[in-house]
Amino acid sequence: MRILRSLFGGVLVLVSTAIVAFVSADRIAHLAPPAVVRAAQAEPSATGSLPLPVKAAPAPKAAVPSIPNGFDTERLNALMRGDPILPRR
């Protein structure tokens, strides 16, 4: 009975290896053909058929609020230093 387990394990490994080898050989034999490369066409604005768009001036940025997301950096720094935090009135 002990020899049958060893034989079964060996056959299982052999069959698994054979399957991997045959699948790999089949994949290598049937490689995909190379992709067809098309000639690059020029951009319409480069050929002059379309005018170049006029670039608009950048919009001025709005003032950034002092605490944009509710996170208080000064309070965090005070906590890190060990300063007592007094409630705001």
Buried (B, 14 or more C-beta within 10 A) or exposed (E): EEEEEEEEEEEEEEEEEEEEEEEEEEEEEEEEEEEEEEEEEEEEEEEEEEEEEEEEEEEEEEEEEEEEEEEEEEEEEBEEEEEEEEEEE
